[in-house]
C-alpha cells in the first residue's frame, strides 16, 4: 500500500477556509464527497469525511488565531481522524500528515490570493 496525500480533503479544507459563505462551503464539501464516492451507498468513510469537513468549517469560523496555524492544526487532526477507523500503520499516517501539510499551505495561499474572497484582511 502506497502513501498518497488526501488531495480532495486538502482542497476542500483550503476552499472552506478561503470562503466564508456557508452555501459555498457546503457545496465544496458535497462536491468533495461526491468525488470520493465510489459506491452507490455512503459508507462510514463518507460520513467521517462529511462530519470532519463541517466541523472544520465551524472551527475556522470560531478560532481567531493565525490562519496558517489553524489550517495546519485542522489538517493534522483531520488526517489522523480519517485514518483512525482504517487501523492504518503509524508510519503511513505520519507520512500522509506530512504530505497533507506540505500541500495545504501552498494551495490555501494560491486560493486566498486568487479566489477573491479573503477571510481576514
Phi and psi in degrees as GROMACS dihedral restraints (atoms count N, CA, C in turn):
[ dihedral_restraints ]
;  ai    aj    ak    al  type     phi  dphi    fc
    3     4     5     6     1   -88.2    20    10
    4     5     6     7     1   161.8    20    10
    6     7     8     9     1   -97.2    20    10
    7     8     9    10     1   131.2    20    10
    9    10    11    12     1  -135.9    20    10
   10    11    12    13     1   146.4    20    10
   12    13    14    15     1   -73.0    20    10
   13    14    15    16     1   148.4    20    10
   15    16    17    18     1   -81.0    20    10
   16    17    18    19     1    79.4    20    10
   18    19    20    21     1   -60.6    20    10
   19    20    21    22     1   -39.8    20    10
   21    22    23    24     1   -63.3    20    10
   22    23    24    25     1   -44.0    20    10
   24    25    26    27     1   -62.0    20    10
   25    26    27    28     1   -43.7    20    10
   27    28    29    30     1   -64.1    20    10
   28    29    30    31     1   -43.7    20    10
   30    31    32    33     1   -63.1    20    10
   31    32    33    34     1   -43.5    20    10
   33    34    35    36     1   -64.4    20    10
   34    35    36    37     1   -44.0    20    10
   36    37    38    39     1   -60.7    20    10
   37    38    39    40     1   -42.7    20    10
   39    40    41    42     1   -65.5    20    10
   40    41    42    43     1   -39.0    20    10
   42    43    44    45     1   -69.3    20    10
   43    44    45    46     1   -39.2    20    10
   45    46    47    48     1   -66.1    20    10
   46    47    48    49     1   -37.0    20    10
   48    49    50    51     1   -78.8    20    10
   49    50    51    52     1   -24.8    20    10
   51    52    53    54     1   -79.5    20    10
   52    53    54    55     1   -21.5    20    10
   54    55    56    57     1  -124.1    20    10
   55    56    57    58     1   125.2    20    10
   57    58    59    60     1   -88.6    20    10
   58    59    60    61     1    -8.7    20    10
   60    61    62    63     1   -79.8    20    10
   61    62    63    64     1   122.3    20    10
   63    64    65    66     1   -67.8    20    10
   64    65    66    67     1   -28.5    20    10
   66    67    68    69     1   -65.6    20    10
   67    68    69    70     1   -45.5    20    10
   69    70    71    72     1   -62.6    20    10
   70    71    72    73     1   -43.4    20    10
   72    73    74    75     1   -59.2    20    10
   73    74    75    76     1   -48.6    20    10
   75    76    77    78     1   -62.6    20    10
   76    77    78    79     1   -36.3    20    10
   78    79    80    81     1   -64.1    20    10
   79    80    81    82     1   -44.4    20    10
   81    82    83    84     1   -61.6    20    10
   82    83    84    85     1   -43.2    20    10
   84    85    86    87     1   -64.0    20    10
   85    86    87    88     1   -45.1    20    10
   87    88    89    90     1   -67.4    20    10
   88    89    90    91     1   -39.4    20    10
   90    91    92    93     1   -63.4    20    10
   91    92    93    94     1   -42.5    20    10
   93    94    95    96     1   -60.7    20    10
   94    95    96    97     1   -40.8    20    10
   96    97    98    99     1   -64.5    20    10
   97    98    99   100     1   -42.9    20    10
   99   100   101   102     1   -65.4    20    10
  100   101   102   103     1   -32.4    20    10
  102   103   104   105     1   -67.1    20    10
  103   104   105   106     1   -30.3    20    10
  105   106   107   108     1   -90.3    20    10
  106   107   108   109     1   -10.5    20    10
  108   109   110   111     1   -80.2    20    10
  109   110   111   112     1   115.6    20    10
  111   112   113   114     1  -106.8    20    10
  112   113   114   115     1   -18.7    20    10
  114   115   116   117     1  -111.6    20    10
  115   116   117   118     1   172.9    20    10
  117   118   119   120     1   -74.3    20    10
  118   119   120   121     1   -22.6    20    10
  120   121   122   123     1  -116.7    20    10
  121   122   123   124     1   145.7    20    10
  123   124   125   126     1   -65.8    20    10
  124   125   126   127     1   141.7    20    10
  126   127   128   129     1  -109.3    20    10
  127   128   129   130     1  -175.8    20    10
  129   130   131   132     1   -64.0    20    10
  130   131   132   133     1   -34.3    20    10
  132   133   134   135     1   -65.5    20    10
  133   134   135   136     1   -35.0    20    10
  135   136   137   138     1   -64.2    20    10
  136   137   138   139     1   -44.2    20    10
  138   139   140   141     1   -66.8    20    10
  139   140   141   142     1   -39.8    20    10
  141   142   143   144     1   -62.6    20    10
  142   143   144   145     1   -45.6    20    10
  144   145   146   147     1   -59.9    20    10
  145   146   147   148     1   -49.2    20    10
  147   148   149   150     1   -59.8    20    10
  148   149   150   151     1   -47.0    20    10
  150   151   152   153     1   -61.9    20    10
  151   152   153   154     1   -45.5    20    10
  153   154   155   156     1   -66.1    20    10
  154   155   156   157     1   -37.4    20    10
  156   157   158   159     1   -68.6    20    10
  157   158   159   160     1   -39.6    20    10
  159   160   161   162     1   -67.9    20    10
  160   161   162   163     1   -43.1    20    10
  162   163   164   165     1   -63.1    20    10
  163   164   165   166     1   -38.9    20    10
  165   166   167   168     1   -61.9    20    10
  166   167   168   169     1   -41.2    20    10
  168   169   170   171     1   -62.5    20    10
  169   170   171   172     1   -40.3    20    10
  171   172   173   174     1   -66.3    20    10
  172   173   174   175     1   -42.0    20    10
  174   175   176   177     1   -60.3    20    10
  175   176   177   178     1   -43.6    20    10
  177   178   179   180     1   -61.4    20    10
  178   179   180   181     1   -31.5    20    10
  180   181   182   183     1   -74.0    20    10
  181   182   183   184     1   -37.0    20    10
  183   184   185   186     1  -103.3    20    10
  184   185   186   187     1   -10.4    20    10
  186   187   188   189     1   -99.0    20    10
  187   188   189   190     1   107.6    20    10
  189   190   191   192     1   -96.1    20    10
  190   191   192   193     1    77.5    20    10
  192   193   194   195     1  -134.8    20    10
  193   194   195   196     1   179.4    20    10
  195   196   197   198     1   -58.3    20    10
  196   197   198   199     1   123.1    20    10
  198   199   200   201     1   -60.9    20    10
  199   200   201   202     1   -36.2    20    10
  201   202   203   204     1   -65.9    20    10
  202   203   204   205     1   -37.3    20    10
  204   205   206   207     1   -68.7    20    10
  205   206   207   208     1   -41.9    20    10
  207   208   209   210     1   -64.0    20    10
  208   209   210   211     1   -44.2    20    10
  210   211   212   213     1   -61.5    20    10
  211   212   213   214     1   -42.7    20    10
  213   214   215   216     1   -63.6    20    10
  214   215   216   217     1   -44.0    20    10
  216   217   218   219     1   -65.0    20    10
  217   218   219   220     1   -43.2    20    10
  219   220   221   222     1   -66.5    20    10
  220   221   222   223     1   -39.3    20    10
  222   223   224   225     1   -62.9    20    10
  223   224   225   226     1   -43.5    20    10
  225   226   227   228     1   -61.4    20    10
  226   227   228   229     1   -51.7    20    10
  228   229   230   231     1   -63.9    20    10
  229   230   231   232     1   -42.3    20    10
  231   232   233   234     1   -64.2    20    10
  232   233   234   235     1   -41.4    20    10
  234   235   236   237     1   -62.1    20    10
  235   236   237   238     1   -44.1    20    10
  237   238   239   240     1   -63.3    20    10
  238   239   240   241     1   -46.7    20    10
  240   241   242   243     1   -67.4    20    10
  241   242   243   244     1   -31.4    20    10
  243   244   245   246     1   -67.4    20    10
  244   245   246   247     1   -25.6    20    10
  246   247   248   249     1   -99.9    20    10
  247   248   249   250     1    -8.5    20    10
  249   250   251   252     1   -64.1    20    10
  250   251   252   253     1   -42.1    20    10
  252   253   254   255     1   -66.8    20    10
  253   254   255   256     1   -32.4    20    10
  255   256   257   258     1   -82.7    20    10
  256   257   258   259     1    -4.7    20    10
  258   259   260   261     1    54.2    20    10
  259   260   261   262     1    51.1    20    10
  261   262   263   264     1   -83.5    20    10
  262   263   264   265     1   152.2    20    10
  264   265   266   267     1   -62.6    20    10
  265   266   267   268     1   148.7    20    10
  267   268   269   270     1   -60.2    20    10
  268   269   270   271     1   -41.0    20    10
  270   271   272   273     1   -64.0    20    10
  271   272   273   274     1   -36.2    20    10
  273   274   275   276     1   -67.5    20    10
  274   275   276   277     1   -43.4    20    10
  276   277   278   279     1   -64.7    20    10
  277   278   279   280     1   -42.7    20    10
  279   280   281   282     1   -64.1    20    10
  280   281   282   283     1   -40.0    20    10
  282   283   284   285     1   -65.7    20    10
  283   284   285   286     1   -40.9    20    10
  285   286   287   288     1   -66.0    20    10
  286   287   288   289     1   -37.9    20    10
  288   289   290   291     1   -60.4    20    10
  289   290   291   292     1   -45.4    20    10
  291   292   293   294     1   -61.7    20    10
  292   293   294   295     1   -46.1    20    10
  294   295   296   297     1   -59.9    20    10
  295   296   297   298     1   -45.9    20    10
  297   298   299   300     1   -64.1    20    10
  298   299   300   301     1   -40.5    20    10
  300   301   302   303     1   -67.4    20    10
  301   302   303   304     1   -36.8    20    10
  303   304   305   306     1   -67.4    20    10
  304   305   306   307     1   -33.7    20    10
  306   307   308   309     1   -81.9    20    10
  307   308   309   310     1   -37.3    20    10
  309   310   311   312     1   -69.4    20    10
  310   311   312   313     1   -35.3    20    10
  312   313   314   315     1   -66.9    20    10
  313   314   315   316     1   -50.2    20    10
  315   316   317   318     1   -66.8    20    10
  316   317   318   319     1   -34.7    20    10
  318   319   320   321     1   -64.0    20    10
  319   320   321   322     1   -44.5    20    10
  321   322   323   324     1   -63.4    20    10
  322   323   324   325     1   -41.0    20    10
  324   325   326   327     1   -61.7    20    10
  325   326   327   328     1   -45.0    20    10
  327   328   329   330     1   -64.7    20    10
  328   329   330   331     1   -46.1    20    10
  330   331   332   333     1   -64.4    20    10
  331   332   333   334     1   -44.0    20    10
  333   334   335   336     1   -69.3    20    10
  334   335   336   337     1   -27.4    20    10
  336   337   338   339     1   -86.2    20    10
  337   338   339   340     1   -26.9    20    10
  339   340   341   342     1  -107.0    20    10
  340   341   342   343     1   -21.0    20    10
  342   343   344   345     1   -71.5    20    10
  343   344   345   346     1   -32.4    20    10
  345   346   347   348     1    95.2    20    10
  346   347   348   349     1    -9.8    20    10
  348   349   350   351     1  -115.2    20    10
  349   350   351   352     1    72.7    20    10
  351   352   353   354     1   -69.7    20    10
  352   353   354   355     1   142.1    20    10
  354   355   356   357     1   -74.3    20    10
  355   356   357   358     1   -53.9    20    10
  357   358   359   360     1  -125.8    20    10
  358   359   360   361     1   133.0    20    10
